[in-house]
Amino acid sequence: MIYLDNAATTFPKPEYVYEAMDEANRKYAFNAGRGSYQSARKATQLIDETKKQLLELVGLRNQGEVVITSSITIALNQIINGIDYTEGDNIYISPYEHNAVARVVHLIGKLKNVKIVYMPIDTETLEIDIEKLKYLFIKQPPKCVCCIHVSNVTGYILPVEEIFLAAKQYGAITILDTAQSLGLVEIDAKKMNADFIAFAGHKSLYGPFGVGGFITLGKVPLKEYIVGGTGSNSLNLEMPTGYPEKYESSSSNIVAIAGLNAALKDLDISSIYQHEKALIEYLVENLKDIPEVTMYIPPSDKHIGMVSLNISNYKADDVGMILDEDFDIAVRTGYHCCPYIHSYLKDIDSGGTVRVSVGRYTTKEEIVDFINVLKELLYN
Amino acid sequence: MIYLDNAATTFPKPEYVYEAMDEANRKYAFNAGRGSYQSARKATQLIDETKKQLLELVGLRNQGEVVITSSITIALNQIINGIDYTEGDNIYISPYEHNAVARVVHLIGKLKNVKIVYMPIDTETLEIDIEKLKYLFIKQPPKCVCCIHVSNVTGYILPVEEIFLAAKQYGAITILDTAQSLGLVEIDAKKMNADFIAFAGHKSLYGPFGVGGFITLGKVPLKEYIVGGTGSNSLNLEMPTGYPEKYESSSSNIVAIAGLNAALKDLDISSIYQHEKALIEYLVENLKDIPEVTMYIPPSDKHIGMVSLNISNYKADDVGMILDEDFDIAVRTGYHCCPYIHSYLKDIDSGGTVRVSVGRYTTKEEIVDFINVLKELLYN
């Protein structure tokens, strides 16, 4: 199989990730922090070490908090619902948001009577229009701004630092969704102006399913949203008040965390970025002159990880099916859990896009094969 | 190590659980249901098969729905928050509830102005007093009744069928927490009168961390609480309306599900029950005449899986530490995430209890060793 669905989940993971998970399963899959015996404490140490790795990954040392959850979806539900809204507040989101943000704010919009405002974009380049956004902020000041860092539909790298800097003029709470970016694009938490950096373990960090969370400097208070046992302060019906316990109910998935821990030990962001960049540029270069292929590509300096495309007279799903059945190539087709951006991409008649997404183990030969297959499909 | 903390998480898991997880990691750790290629569909099939296994485990065939989440805590948050409350509603819980229920209803109590009512218990036997409960139901009819099946503090098997039958006279919504019981105690969903049966994968089912959920006949509507991408109907900001998608946001943890799937293939509930029963009876028999040992034990026909105890003049935590450091025996000490029952157990001065919990791989020799160690600790 040629696997070109790395934006859904990276595959394969490094061998040492599998090994670390199997070892954790066999040697210390205990209930961390809840036991009074050595092996359970070892599990707790591994969690603490993994949190340190995550902080260092975004340039933090001896400061900041990490909350580990079972997925970025859970983390985003906790963060966005944890904010104290007042009727009439404005929540800004980009039109590139994934449903892990879009559906959460939509639900809050209904329940709390707050307004969801989409950031304006340039309809030609499909980039966020920062000047228009700043103007909108004046008229409707933001309570909260949620933004995806790298679009999971087009690979567009959003100007999140600028957006958050503008939002901070209004004291807005800023939330960054790095599902596609952490581990692929350098993030400096201090420069980012993000109050919350939500991450997925199983994508560009090359960890497994079952681990995600968020990083924060801890300056913005969050109410609890998901509650339960924390292995601490059991007699108290209130959640513990501090980080990370307040947001970490239920048993830790030590096996998944061990996988992420191993993955983070050998993650060379800059070399993976260069590798993916080269593959994507090669792909774009080789498809751009084929009239039957429509690509939805951002400016090249703001583009990483994937190419979304369509082929004249084909539905996206049909292309996916042919690639799978006839050529054993795995891509993702459809709307990619993004409700809003497709009206700008104008791809709804095609049923969304064919998304070709690469990873650190994707080879140039696989991209060459993919290009040849597309040509065969078109001209044979 | 002698591992006597199986109520926190069973350890070890069967060898084939580890193997299934490693195989899933290497062969089909794809984003199930979200791709249009064969390997992703294989992941989806495995999930469907696992749901069928779970339905069969509670006696359901060709009916019922299973929602898979990352933990029972997430499932209970979704269920209990998914109910439509009216100010003044009564939520009943047993005094044995774990914080995965107790803290959730406490939070709802504060936010929605509903009343939390604890089921009455006989202060001698510490059993639920069904007659008093029925009387309470008359005065304060239940909107919802949440009950743990087997106490994670004492191993008491609660009379949940009777409780739910009484609750159903008032049309109450009934929620069963089987964290300690599913896989150990036979459950017949149809006789149980439970609208929701919440389960943990990593305890008596012998699956791994990272998988839990709930089983339902689907008759009681639940609002969405945790939302996000479902890989379906992406353009719609509303969650899908049906089971299971409405409650299954985010990527499925196919590796954990593969582990649970393997575990369920070879789970002989009745023989594990008999094995644990024999170990617990032996333990009780051998400790009952030691005056320094106080055991908190339910009637023997309603008792499974664990013994909670204290030793005169020792704090529970100190016993745990000595067992760990001097004898390499792992038990759990403290309050076990149960906020309410300890005022009845009268163990607060000891800092909770020392909980000795067994599993399918616990041997009689280990229990003999444990008994000898306790005697050594007392008399040497």
Boltz contact constraints between the chains, C-beta under 6 A:
constraints:
  - contact:
      token1: [A, 5]
      token2: [B, 35]
      max_distance: 6.0
  - contact:
      token1: [A, 8]
      token2: [B, 31]
      max_distance: 6.0
  - contact:
      token1: [A, 8]
      token2: [B, 34]
      max_distance: 6.0
  - contact:
      token1: [A, 9]
      token2: [B, 31]
      max_distance: 6.0
  - contact:
      token1: [A, 18]
      token2: [B, 25]
      max_distance: 6.0
  - contact:
      token1: [A, 22]
      token2: [B, 22]
      max_distance: 6.0
  - contact:
      token1: [A, 25]
      token2: [B, 18]
      max_distance: 6.0
  - contact:
      token1: [A, 31]
      token2: [B, 8]
      max_distance: 6.0
  - contact:
      token1: [A, 31]
      token2: [B, 9]
      max_distance: 6.0
  - contact:
      token1: [A, 34]
      token2: [B, 8]
      max_distance: 6.0
  - contact:
      token1: [A, 35]
      token2: [B, 5]
      max_distance: 6.0
  - contact:
      token1: [A, 35]
      token2: [B, 332]
      max_distance: 6.0
  - contact:
      token1: [A, 36]
      token2: [B, 317]
      max_distance: 6.0
  - contact:
      token1: [A, 36]
      token2: [B, 320]
      max_distance: 6.0
  - contact:
      token1: [A, 36]
      token2: [B, 321]
      max_distance: 6.0
  - contact:
      token1: [A, 36]
      token2: [B, 333]
      max_distance: 6.0
  - contact:
      token1: [A, 37]
      token2: [B, 324]
      max_distance: 6.0
  - contact:
      token1: [A, 37]
      token2: [B, 330]
      max_distance: 6.0
  - contact:
      token1: [A, 38]
      token2: [B, 324]
      max_distance: 6.0
  - contact:
      token1: [A, 70]
      token2: [B, 70]
      max_distance: 6.0
  - contact:
      token1: [A, 71]
      token2: [B, 250]
      max_distance: 6.0
  - contact:
      token1: [A, 73]
      token2: [B, 228]
      max_distance: 6.0
  - contact:
      token1: [A, 73]
      token2: [B, 249]
      max_distance: 6.0
  - contact:
      token1: [A, 73]
      token2: [B, 250]
      max_distance: 6.0
  - contact:
      token1: [A, 77]
      token2: [B, 226]
      max_distance: 6.0
  - contact:
      token1: [A, 98]
      token2: [B, 229]
      max_distance: 6.0
  - contact:
      token1: [A, 99]
      token2: [B, 228]
      max_distance: 6.0
  - contact:
      token1: [A, 99]
      token2: [B, 229]
      max_distance: 6.0
  - contact:
      token1: [A, 100]
      token2: [B, 228]
      max_distance: 6.0
  - contact:
      token1: [A, 100]
      token2: [B, 229]
      max_distance: 6.0
  - contact:
      token1: [A, 102]
      token2: [B, 237]
      max_distance: 6.0
  - contact:
      token1: [A, 103]
      token2: [B, 227]
      max_distance: 6.0
  - contact:
      token1: [A, 103]
      token2: [B, 228]
      max_distance: 6.0
  - contact:
      token1: [A, 103]
      token2: [B, 237]
      max_distance: 6.0
  - contact:
      token1: [A, 104]
      token2: [B, 227]
      max_distance: 6.0
  - contact:
      token1: [A, 106]
      token2: [B, 237]
      max_distance: 6.0
  - contact:
      token1: [A, 107]
      token2: [B, 227]
      max_distance: 6.0
  - contact:
      token1: [A, 208]
      token2: [B, 255]
      max_distance: 6.0
  - contact:
      token1: [A, 209]
      token2: [B, 251]
      max_distance: 6.0
  - contact:
      token1: [A, 209]
      token2: [B, 253]
      max_distance: 6.0
  - contact:
      token1: [A, 209]
      token2: [B, 255]
      max_distance: 6.0
  - contact:
      token1: [A, 210]
      token2: [B, 210]
      max_distance: 6.0
  - contact:
      token1: [A, 210]
      token2: [B, 253]
      max_distance: 6.0
  - contact:
      token1: [A, 210]
      token2: [B, 256]
      max_distance: 6.0
  - contact:
      token1: [A, 226]
      token2: [B, 77]
      max_distance: 6.0
  - contact:
      token1: [A, 227]
      token2: [B, 103]
      max_distance: 6.0
  - contact:
      token1: [A, 227]
      token2: [B, 104]
      max_distance: 6.0
  - contact:
      token1: [A, 227]
      token2: [B, 107]
      max_distance: 6.0
  - contact:
      token1: [A, 228]
      token2: [B, 73]
      max_distance: 6.0
  - contact:
      token1: [A, 228]
      token2: [B, 99]
      max_distance: 6.0
  - contact:
      token1: [A, 228]
      token2: [B, 100]
      max_distance: 6.0
  - contact:
      token1: [A, 228]
      token2: [B, 103]
      max_distance: 6.0
  - contact:
      token1: [A, 229]
      token2: [B, 98]
      max_distance: 6.0
  - contact:
      token1: [A, 229]
      token2: [B, 99]
      max_distance: 6.0
  - contact:
      token1: [A, 229]
      token2: [B, 100]
      max_distance: 6.0
  - contact:
      token1: [A, 229]
      token2: [B, 337]
      max_distance: 6.0
  - contact:
      token1: [A, 234]
      token2: [B, 335]
      max_distance: 6.0
  - contact:
      token1: [A, 234]
      token2: [B, 337]
      max_distance: 6.0
  - contact:
      token1: [A, 235]
      token2: [B, 335]
      max_distance: 6.0
  - contact:
      token1: [A, 235]
      token2: [B, 339]
      max_distance: 6.0
  - contact:
      token1: [A, 237]
      token2: [B, 102]
      max_distance: 6.0
  - contact:
      token1: [A, 237]
      token2: [B, 103]
      max_distance: 6.0
  - contact:
      token1: [A, 237]
      token2: [B, 106]
      max_distance: 6.0
  - contact:
      token1: [A, 237]
      token2: [B, 339]
      max_distance: 6.0
  - contact:
      token1: [A, 249]
      token2: [B, 73]
      max_distance: 6.0
  - contact:
      token1: [A, 250]
      token2: [B, 71]
      max_distance: 6.0
  - contact:
      token1: [A, 250]
      token2: [B, 73]
      max_distance: 6.0
  - contact:
      token1: [A, 251]
      token2: [B, 209]
      max_distance: 6.0
  - contact:
      token1: [A, 253]
      token2: [B, 209]
      max_distance: 6.0
  - contact:
      token1: [A, 253]
      token2: [B, 210]
      max_distance: 6.0
  - contact:
      token1: [A, 255]
      token2: [B, 208]
      max_distance: 6.0
  - contact:
      token1: [A, 255]
      token2: [B, 209]
      max_distance: 6.0
  - contact:
      token1: [A, 256]
      token2: [B, 210]
      max_distance: 6.0
  - contact:
      token1: [A, 317]
      token2: [B, 36]
      max_distance: 6.0
  - contact:
      token1: [A, 320]
      token2: [B, 36]
      max_distance: 6.0
  - contact:
      token1: [A, 321]
      token2: [B, 36]
      max_distance: 6.0
  - contact:
      token1: [A, 324]
      token2: [B, 37]
      max_distance: 6.0
  - contact:
      token1: [A, 330]
      token2: [B, 37]
      max_distance: 6.0
  - contact:
      token1: [A, 332]
      token2: [B, 35]
      max_distance: 6.0
  - contact:
      token1: [A, 333]
      token2: [B, 36]
      max_distance: 6.0
  - contact:
      token1: [A, 335]
      token2: [B, 234]
      max_distance: 6.0
  - contact:
      token1: [A, 335]
      token2: [B, 235]
      max_distance: 6.0
  - contact:
      token1: [A, 337]
      token2: [B, 229]
      max_distance: 6.0
  - contact:
      token1: [A, 337]
      token2: [B, 234]
      max_distance: 6.0
  - contact:
      token1: [A, 339]
      token2: [B, 235]
      max_distance: 6.0
  - contact:
      token1: [A, 339]
      token2: [B, 237]
      max_distance: 6.0
